[in-house]
């Protein structure tokens, strides 16, 4: 005889509704990373660790270096387009399209267009927002670019990123800013 499925647990009244307004709520963390600006919309603390949601503003030429990590990552392109490299194959993701990057797969994306792109990124489980908070530079708004890093600041950023990636189960396959 098949077992009965577990009932839906009761409502956890300690959890609150989260509403993110990235264009208006300046209390949201806006973080500059390698020329991009990432706004943390929903943290793992707010989702009981199930996921994090990040608004990514990617100027022309922006995007992270090749990397991989042990969590799922989903992108929806809200504006513009990005070149996505997945396991060595490249495709163009345009506004309105969603891609899911399986855990552990090598990938990167670049804004090769002349206009900024905006992506909504969900990582499950959460944790990536903590890494971004530790390595990113705070900026004032969702669309403000971080100031350029001089050689010393870039070296410090790369060293800090490399030191922290094992804690966040991430592997950089090429350092940020390396071509």
Buried (B, 14 or more C-beta within 10 A) or exposed (E): EEEEEEEEEEEEEEEEEEEBEBEEEEEBBBBBBBBBBBBBBBBBEBBEEEBBBBBBBBBBEBBBBBBBBEBBBBBBBBBBBBBBBBEEEEEEBEEEBEBEBEEEEBBBBBBBBEEBBBBBBBBBBBBBBBBBBBBBBEBEBBBEBBEEBEEEEBEEBBEEBBEBBEEBBBBBEEBBEEE
